[in-house]
Amino acid sequence: MAAVSTCYISSGCNRSPHSADWGPNGLICYSTCHAIAIYQPQEHSSDVARVLCTLTGHKNKVNCVAWVRKSHPTDGDECIVSGSVDTTAIVWQKEQGQYKAIGTLKGHTGPINSVAGLTVPADGGLSSTFVVTTSADSQVKVWRRTGKADYSLLQTLSYGTGFALDVALTVIPKTNIPVLACGCDDQKVHLYVLQDDQFTKVISLHGHEDWIRAVDFTTDDNGDLLLASAAQDHFIRIWRIAQREAGDDVVRMVKELSIDEEIKMRENTFSFKGTSGPMTFALSLDSILSGHDNWIYSVRWQPPEVTDSGYHQPMRLLSASMDKTMILWKPDLDTGVWVEEVRVGEVGGNTLGFYGGMFSPRGNAIIAHGYQGAFHHWSYDKVRESWQPLVTTSGHFGAVQDLSWDPSDGQYVVSVSLDQTTRLHAPWVKSGQQTSWFEIARPQVHGYDLQCVAVVHKYSMATGADEKVVRAFEAPRNFIQNFCSICGTDLNKEQQKEEAKNRPEGASVPALGLSNKAVFTEQKETPVPKEEEIQAHPNDQYPEVYFQAVNMTKPPTEEHLLQNTLWPETQKLYGHGYEIFSLACDPQGTVLASACKAAKTEFAGVILYDCKTWTQQGTLEGHSLTVTQIAFSHSGQYLLTVSRDRTWVLYKRRDKDAAESEPLFSKMAATDKKSAVHSRIIWSCAWSHDDKYFITAARDKKVLVWRRPDLSSPGGATVEKPVGTIDVGDSATAVDVAPVQLSNNRYIVAVGLENGSIQLYTWNMTDSSTSVWKAIDQLNFHHLTIKRLRFRPCLGRAGSDQTDEAWLQLASCGADHGVRIYDIDLTKV
């Protein structure tokens, strides 16, 4: 067993149609940034919903993913196909418990926007796997793999100046002949059948009045092939493809759901060469479904149910739309007209609808993914006879810039992102079950990209964004109650710690505002004005989204996260001339330090704020460009800053018996252009747990260890050379040191790189001149720049009642939208 294992992965789904798929194996694959995540959803109360792993191989955003199906409807291959903006598709196969890329499909000249895969057994020969990819280059390409050979391009379908938006693959019933459907921007669905190793067009389906966004096949119990198509015209059409004997001419009667009159349509027939002779099929429009009032991005048939006699195909169809709803359709038993069985979705909020919806393999659960990268999970409750929301994974849908642990006992992690949200991640402690991490609060939903965060104490934090203001927040009562309930913490003890504070119940965002407004339970009653006294106000057209206190025993759903988990904003801290870039708070929670983007010395100062009064305590000078990171020593006596100007500055706190007129922090030591060892931007810095050393990491691929000067006077000191150095092979963008010292005076150092990998080392000084580095492990789970690494401030694993000194946890975040937490087994280090 390795010394490091993954405890938690959080990353949102990409904001594009066809970016998630639920396979027959019960797992969901979804695209996240440039990678594919494998997610195990919660299907039973005893299940743990968690992301199992991520697959990296693409060089740009992944637009679409799909499980490769087998021709038998209840089978599923352990293969995934993904399509990317980098114009390639990759086929992944599970081998020895891990997914590996077995084929990279190159040939498109534009981004790939939809994929489909199907494995078809051959009569007495090797099975063939077909993969279809569609691209913005107006081409649909068909790839084939026979047996274990490599994938080869079988055919290219060109649409001139148009393009296909979705594709679906299946086989003609009772045969092994593949059929392909392409939904296109010409408002038609084009059907192709494999003939002599080429897909030949047999018919085009007319009727939609806008771009066709989704198509999906199924086979009913009568052996007819059903095709559902959905478009931007807000309608869904169900087409029936039934085998006919030559010469048959039948008129089908089709009922349109939104119109009482019947529409007479003559069947269109087409023929092709089958395995035992010519085959004739009749295609007719079976139904038109009207219920959505915005673009429909997804239609999915419920998977077939396995029975003793084979399998049964339930007649249920799931559609997802930008109108923020999913509709479950089924035909009425008496009339055969398709009607809504249930409609689920978001109520309120600031989201923009759903990009896709999926059935579980057993059809008893549905999941949608939306504009903000979140999943919305509902499961049918037989006792209540209704669809109930379930706990599901969530994550940022933009680059995660910074994170911080709860400084008191490391019970949660807060992250901030360019998606303009602050998210709080914590372990869900459930008796008798495995502890699992979830997002349990979204303290800030902002209007600017967030850049940095500092947790002042357990229930207070400050954030900085692309604005000149630092904002401070305090946790409301409802959050503390739910936090204790979800994380297994004693509420009485927490309330005793915070009893002196008159906390509001929650928070809401005022109309057109950026500040979270406190909401108290005891509101003063205001007299109702007479009708003639009421005057219209411009703000009345922008109603506020009011907070509602909810007592939770499990992590909240996306709807609750958006509206009911905000923290009230308590302070705005001014003083900077440009956008805030870095924040840090001393471990005692008394001083907050902030820095902004700076191209001149006059703006590169670090402003200090008193965390009780929120007044400025002074400005620290010393840099000429942006201060990229600030780090307080564990004792709070020293403050270290690193900058784009390639230097670091060390400040010392004034003594307790010093006069109040003296500066709170004074410059103690620094490097300059002559003494600087780093030749590129210094991105990160960290202190050893005993404050004897500090470490700097820079773009010059070097990580340096410096001994803290032992001086009592603040008059600037001669900078010694670094006592430890290592070339990490790539730009070092994040560094941290574990809060523990191992045997033989070894320190654990984590280094994050620009290529997304994390390198773990042990480091120790054998004597005054020799430094020893030893690699522990290399984690390649991120695939873009690591933005921050933070060790849990105490030993053990969050969510455990007892401190286990054999374990340590490390949190990481990166430009790949991911937040991860790793368990480190110290007995193996």
N, C-alpha and C positions, 0 to 999 in steps of 0.2 A: 504494500500500500504506500502511495506517495505521501510525502510530508505535507503537501498542500492539496486541498480539495475545495471544490466550489460549493458554497453554501447558498448563494442567492444570485439570481440574474434578473435584472429588470431592464426592459427595453421595449419601447412602443412599436406598434406595427406601422409600416410605411403607409403613407397616405396616397394609395392608388388602388384601383379595382384589381381584383384577382390576386391580391397580395397575401391571402391566407387560404388554407385548405385543410379539411378534417378528414383524415384517412380511415380506412377500415380497421386499422390497428388501434384506433382510439386516440392517436396523437394528432396534434395540429402543427403543421409547418407554416410559418409566416415570415415575411421579409421584414428585416429591420436594418435600416441604413444600407450597408454593402453586404450584409450577411443574411443567413436564414436561421431562424430560431426553431427549435423543436420543443413544443409546449405540451405538457401533460395536464389536461383540464380536470377539474373536479367533476366526477360523475356520480359519486356516492358521498355521503357525509363523512366516510372514513378516508376518502382520497385526499391527497395533498396536491393542490394545484401549484405547479412550478415549471419553470423553463429548465429543461434537462441539459441542453447544450446549444451552441451556435456553430454554424458552418460558414467558413470564410473561404473565399476564392475569387469572388467578383471584385472588380476595381472601381465600380461605381454603384449607384443606388440599384437595389434589386426591385424590379417592378412587379413581378408575378412569380408565383410558385404553385406547384400542383403535385399531388401524389400520382405516381404512375399506377393506373388501375390494371387489373387483369380482366379478360373477357368474361369470366364468370363473375356475376355482379356482387357476390359476397366476399370475393377474394381481394387481397391487397398486397402489392409488392412492397418491399422495404426500399423503394426507390423514390426519389424526388427529382423533379426537374424545375430549374429556376431560370428566369430570364431577367436581363439587366440593361441598364442604360449604357453599359459598356459594349453593347451589341452582341454579346455572347450568351449562350445558354449552357448550363452545367447540369449534368445528370449525376446524382448522388446515390450511392447504394450502401446499405448497412452491411458491414463486414466485421465479424467478431465484436459486435456491440458498438461499433463506431461507424459513423457515416463518412464515406470517402468519395471523392470525385472520381468517377470512372469514365467521364467523357466531357470534353469542352466543345460545344458546337459553334463553329465560327463560319460566317458567311453573310450575315446581315450587315448593312451599312448604317442602320439606324437603331434606336432603342427598341428592345423587345418588350411588347406590352401584354402578351398573353401566351400561355403554353398549355399543352395537354399531352398526356402520355397514356399508352395502352399496350399491354402485352397480350399477344394473340398466339394460341398454340397452333402448330401446323399439323396437318394430317400425316402422322407417321414420321415427322421430322422435327427439327429444332424450332422452338418458339421464336417469334419475332416481336421486338418491342418497337413501336412507332412513337416518335416524339414530333409534335407539330409546334412550330413557333411562328408568331406573327410580329411584325415590326412596323415602325413608322416609315420604313423605306418602301412601303406599298407591296411587300412581298410576304407570302406565307411559305415557309419551308417545311418539308417533311423529311425526317431523319429516320433511319432504320438500323436496328442492331439484331443480328441473327445469332442465337446462342450466346457465346461470350466474346464474340468479335467486337471490334470497335464500331462506333456509330458512323454511318456514312450518309451523305446527302442523297436522298432518293428522288426528290422532285422539288421544283420551285414554282409556286403559283403567283402570277403577277397581276396586280389590280390597277396598273397604270398610275393615275394620279390619286386613286382612292386607297383605302386600306381596310384590313379586317381588324375589328376591335376585340373579338373573342372567338375562340374555337372550341369545339367539343368532338371527342372521338368515342365511337362505340362499334359494335359489330351488328350486322344484319341478324335478326333472330334466327336461331337454328342453323346458323352458318358461322364460319370463321372469317367472313369477309368484312373488313373495316369500312366504316362510313364516317365521313368527315363533314362537319357543319361549320361554316364561317359566317359570323355576323358582321356585316360591313357598314361603312358609312354611306353606301348607296341605297340604304333603307331595305336591303334584301338579305335573306339568308341563302347562301349558296351551298348545295349538297353535292358531295363527291363520293364516289364508290371506287374502291381499289379494283382495277382491271389491268391484268398483264403488267403488274409491278408499277402502275401509275394510277394516281387518283384522277378519275374522269368525272367531270361535272355531269350530273344527271338531271338537275332541276334547280330553279331559283324560286324562292318563296317571296311573294309580294304581299304588301298589306301595311307594314309599318310606315309611319310618316316622319321618322327622324332616325338618327344613327342608332343602330342596334348594338347594345352594350353587353348583352349576355345571352348565351345559349347553353342548353343542357339536355342530354338524352336520358331516357329510361325505357324499359320494356314492360308493358302491362301483363297481367295474368293471361290475357288472350293471345299473347304473342305479337301484338302490334307494337311498333316503335313509336314512342311519343317524343316530340321535340318541343321544348319551351323556349321562347325567345322574348326578350325584354328590350325596350328602347327608351330613348329620350322623349318619346311621345307620351310617356306615362302609362303605356299599355303593355300587357303581357299577352302573347298569342301562343296557343297550344296547337301543335300540328300533329296529325295522326298519319303514320305511314304503315299501311296494311298490305299484305301480299294478296294479289288478285290473280285469278285465272285469266288467260288471254281472252279478250273480247268482252269482258265484263264492263258494264257502264252503269255506275250507281250515282244517284244524287244524294248528297249528304245534307242533313239539316243541322245547322249550327246556331246555337243560341248565344247571343251576345249578352253579357251580364248587365251592362248598363242600359240596354234597349230591350223593350218587351217584344218587338217584332222579330220574326224569324228571317234569317238570311239564307237564301238558296245558293249553294255552290256546287259546281260540278267537279268531281274528283279529277285531279291531274295524274296521269299515269306515266311511269317511266320504266324502262327495262334495262337489264344488264346481264352479263354472263355470270351464272352461278357455278357452283362446283359440279352440278349434275345437269346443267343445261340452262337455257334462258329463264330469267325470273322477272316477273312483272309486279310492280308495287303501285298502289294508289295513294296519293297524298291529298289530304283535305284539312281544312281549318276546323279544329274541334271546338275551340272556345276562345273568347276574347275576355280578358280579365281587366277590370277597371276598378281602382281603389286607391292608388297612389296619386299624389298631386305634385310630384317632382320626378326628376330623372330616376329611372330604375337601373341600378348598376349590377344586380345579381339575381339570378334565379337558380334554385337547386331543387331537384327531386329528392324526396326522402329515400334513403337507401333501402334495398329490399330486406325483408325479414326471412330468416332461415326457418323452414318448417320441416316436418317429417317427410313430406312428399317432394321437397326441393326448396323452393323459395316463393315468397309472396311479395308482390310489389304494392305497397300502400299507395293509394292515389292522394298524395299530399305534395304540395309545392310551396317552397319558401321563397319569398321575394324581399329584397332589401333596397331601400330608396334613399335619396337625398332629402326626403321629407321627414327624416328622423325616425322612420318606422320600419318594422319588418311585419309582413303579413303571411300567415299560414293559410293556404287555400286547400279546399277539398270539395269534391262534387257532392251535391245533395243526393241522398239515397233515392228519393222519390222522383225528382225531376232530372237529375244528372247535371244540373247547372252548377258551375263552380262558385262557391261562396267563401267568405272569410270565416275561418274557424277561430282565429285569434289574431289580435294585432298588438304588438309590443314595441317599445321604443323609448326614446328620451322625452321627458317632459321639461320644457324650459331649457335653461342652460345656454351656453354660448357656442354650441357645436353646430356643425353644418351638415349633419346627416351621415348615412351609412354608405360605405363603399362596397360592402359585401356581407353575405350571410351564409351560414353553413348548418347542416344537420349533423348530429352525432351519429355514429354508426347504427345505433339502435333506434334512432328517431325520437328519443325522449328528451332531447336537449337541443337548443339552438344557440348559436353565437353569431354576433355581428361585430364588425370592426368599422370604426368611423374616422372622421376627419382628424381627431386629436390623438390618433394612434391607440386608442383604448379598445378593449374587448368588452362586450356586453353579453352576459351569459344568462340564459333562462333555462330552467328544467321543469318538466311537468310533474307536479305533486299530485299523486293519485288520491291522497287523503283529502286535500283541499279541492281537488279537481280544478286546478288552475296552474298557470305558469308562474314560477317564482324565480326571482333573480338569485344567482349564485356568485360566490367569491371567485374572482378571476385575476389573472395577471394584469399588470399595467406598467407603464414606463414612459419616459420622456420621448418625444418625437423630434427633438433637436439636440444639438451637441450639449453634453453635460459639462459645465465649466468648473464646478467646484462642489465639494461636499465636506461635511463635518459630522463627527460623532457627538452625541450628548456627552458633555465633559464631566458630568457628575459620576455616572456609573455605566456609560456606554450602552444604553438600552435602545437607542435608535440612531439612524443616520438621516441627515438632511442634505438634499441635493438641489442645485439650481441649474437652469438650462437656458439655452437660447430659444426654447419654446415658450419662454416667458412665464414659467411656473416654478414654484418651490414645492418640493415633495418630501414627505417624511415617511421613511421606511422603518418598519419595526417587526419583530417576531410575533407570530400568533401562537400563543401558548395555550394548548388545549389538552386537558387531562387525558392521559392514556394514548395520545397520538404524537406523531413526530412534529416538532416545532418547525414552522415554516414562515418565511418572511413575506410581507406584503406592504404595499403602500397603504397607509392608514390615515393620512391627512394630506391636504394640499393647502398649506398655510397661506400661500400667496399666488394669485392669478393676476399677472401684471400686464401692463401695456408696453413695456420695454423688455428687451433681451436682458436676462439676468446673468451676471458675471461672477459674483462671489457671495459667500455666506460665512458668517461667524456665529456660533452658538454661544451666547453669553452665559447662561446657566440652563438648567434642564428645561425650563418653560419660557425661555426668552431667546430671541435671535435677532440678528441684523443682516440685511442683504444689500448688495450694491448692483446697480443695473446700468444700462447705457443712458444714464441721466446723471445730473450733478448732485443728487441727493442720496444719502444713506437712510434706509428706513428700518426702524426697530419694531419688533412685534412681541406680544405677550400671548401665551396660550390661554384660551378661554376655559371656563369651567367644564363645558361639555366635552372638550377635547381631553382634559385630564381624566374625566370619568371614563370615557371610552378607551383611552390609552391604558388605564389600569385594568379595565375589563378584558381587553384584547390581549394584553401582554402579561397578564398574571401578576400584576403589582398590587400591593395593599393600598387601597384608596384612602383609608383613614390616615395612614402615615404620610401619604402625599399631600392630603389636605391640611395636615398639621404643619407641614413645612411651608405651605403657602397660605395659611389662614390669615396672615396680616394683610394680604392683598385682596382688594375688592375687585374680583375679576368679573368681567361680563360673561354672559352665557355663551355667546358666539360672535360671529361677525358676518357682515354682508358688504357687497360692493355697491356704493351709490351709483345712481344713473350717471353715465358719462364720466365716472371718477376713476382714479387710480389707487386711492387709499381704502383699505379695509375698515369699515365703520363698525364700532362695537355695538352689539345688541344685548340689552339687559332684559331679564325676565320681568322685572317690575317696571312697567312703563306708566308714566303719569297719564291719566285720562284727560283728554282735551275735549272741551265742549264742542258739540256738533253745531256748526254755524247754520243759520237759517238759509233757506234756499236762495233768497235774494242777496245774501251776503257772500255767496260763493262766487269767486272770480276765477276764470281759467288762467292757468299758469303754464308757461312753455314746458316746464319740466314734467308736467303731467303726462305728456306723450311718451316719456321714457320711464315706465314703472320700474321700481327697484325689485331685485330678486331678494326676497326676505329669507333670513335664516330660520330654520326650524330645528329645535333640539331633538336629537335622536339618540336613544340609548342603544348601543351596539354591543353584541357579544362576539362578533366576528368582523373581519375587515369590511370596510364599506364598498358599495358598488360605485361605478363611475359617476352616477347621478348624485350620490351623496358627497363624493369627493369634490365635485364642482361647486356645490352650493352650501354644504353644511359643515365643512371642515376648515374654513378660513380662520386665520388668527387676526385679532384686531391690531391695527397699526397704532403704536403708542407715540412714536416720535419720528420727525424728519430732521436729519442732521445735515446742515449746510456748511459750506466753506470751500468746497472744491470748485475749480474753474472748468473742469471737463468731466467726462464720463468716469464713473467709479470703476476701478479695475481690481483692487485687492483689499481684503479685510482680514483682521485677526483680533482675537480677544485674549487677554491673559487668562491663565487657568483659574485664577481667583474670581474672575468675572467682574473686575473693577475698572478696567481700561479697555476701550475699543480703539483700534488703530485702523485708519483707512488711507488709501492712496488712489489717485486718478490717473488717467492717461495724460502723458506729458511729453512735449517735444522741446521744452525749455526748462531750465533750472527752477524758475519761479513757480512752476506748477507741479514740480516733482516732490514736494514736501509731503510728509506723512502727518496727518492730523490726528491728535489724540482726544478722545472724549471720555468724560466720567460716566460710567454706566449707571450711576444712581441719579445724577442730576441731568445727564446728557448735555452738559456744558463742555466747551472746548477747554482742554488742558494744555494746549500748546501745539506747535508744529515742528517736526524734526526735519532739518535740512541735511543734505549730504549727497544727493543724487542729481544728475542732470537730465535724466530721461525717466520714463515710466518705471515705477517700483512694481515689479512683477509679483513679488510675494513678501509677506511679512510673517515673522515667526517669533512668538514670545518663548522664552525659556520656561521650563516647568516650574521653576521657583518664582517666576514673574519678575525677576530682577534684571533680566537682559532682554533686549529687543534687537532682532536681526532683520535687515532688509536687503533684498537683492534687486537688481535692476537691469533694464535694457542697456544701460551704459557699461555693462560687463564688470561692475564692481559690487562689493557688499559693504555694508556699514553696520557696526555693532554699537548699540547704545546701552548705557547702564542707568538703572533707576536710582534716584536720589535716596540717601540713607533716611531711616526713620526719624533720626534726630536732627535732620537738616531743616533749614528754614523753609517756610511755605513759599517764599519768594523765589527760591531756586527752581530751575526747570525740573519737570517731573522725570524726564529722561535726558541724558547728555551723551554726546558722541564720545565713544571710548576707543574705538579702533576702526580702521577702514583700509580698503585697497584703493588705489588710484590707477591712472593709465599706465604708470611706470611699474607699479608693484602688482598689478592684476595678473593673475595666472590664467584665468579664463580668457579666451580670445573671441568668444561670441556671447550672445545674450545669456544671462543667468536666469533660468526659468523658475527654479525652485530652491528651497532651503529647509532645513530641519535640524532640531537639537537632539542630542543623545539624552536618554532618560535621566542621566546624572548631571546634565548641563556642562560636562567637561569638554565636549566637542560639539561642533556644528558642521553640517554638510551642505555643500552647494552643488547643484546640477545645472549644466549649461548645454547650449546648442553645439558647443565644440566637442561633444561626445565624451566629455570628462565629468566624473563625479569626484569631488575633492573633499577631504576631511581636514578641518582646521581645529587646532587646540585653542580653547577660549583663553585669552590673555588674563592672567590673574593680577589685576591692577585695582587699586582702590581709588585712584585719582582719575578724573574724566578727561584728562588733557591730551588725548590722542596718543597712540602707541605705535611703535615700530611693528609692522606686520610680519610675522614669521611665515616661512614657507609652509604649505600644507603638509600634514603628517601622514596623509594617506591619499592615494589617487588610483583611479581605475578608468580605463577606456572601455566604455560600454558598447561601442560599435555603431551607435546611432545617436541622434540628438536626444539628450536627456531632458525630459520635460516635467518630471515629478520625482520627488524623493521623500522618504520618511524613514524614521528610525523607531524600532519597536520599544515599548516601555518596559523592557526586561533585559537583563544581562545574563548570558548563558555561562556555562563553565569555561574556564580559561580566559575570562575577561572578554568574551566575544559579544559583539553587538549585531543585531539583525537589521540589515539595511535593505529597503525595497526601492527600486529605481524603475520609473516608467519612461518609456521611449516614444519617439515620434511615430514609429511603425506600429504601435499598439501593444507591444509586448511588455511584460513586467519581469524584471530580473531580481531575484532574491539572493542576497549574499550574507555571509557572516564576516565581520571585520574585527580585528583586534590589533593592539599595539604590543608586539613582543618585547620591544625595548624602545629607546628614544629615537631610533632611526629606522626601524623595520616595521612595515605594515603588511598584514596578511589578509587577503581577500579570498573567500571560498564561495563558489556558486552553490546555492541550495537547489533552486528550481527556476525554470523559465515558463511563465504563463503566457500563452499566445491566444487568449480568449477575446481580447479587444482587437479590432482590426484597423483602428485609426488612432490618432494621437491621444496618449494618456494625459488627462488634464490635472488630475489630483490623486494622490495616494495618502490614505490616513489609516494608521493602526488604531485599533480600539484602545482607549486610554487605560484599560485594565485587563488583566488576564481573564481567561475563561471565554465562554460563548454567550452572547446576548440571548435572553430568554431562559437561561438556566438559573435556578435559585442559588446554587453554590458556585463559588469561584473555583474553577478547575485550572490549576497552574500548569497543566500539561497542554493547554490550548491557548491560541492567540488568534485574533481575527484582523483581517486587513480589508479595507474598503477601497475601491477604485472607481473612477469615472473617466469617460473619454468622449472624443468627438464623434464616436460611433453610436451615440444616444444611450449608451449602456451605463448602468450602475451595478457593480458586482461586489460580493462579499466572499472572502475566502477563509476557510478554517486552516490553521497551521498547527500541525502536531509537533510540539516542541521536543517530544521524545525522539523524533526522527531527524532533528536538525543537528 
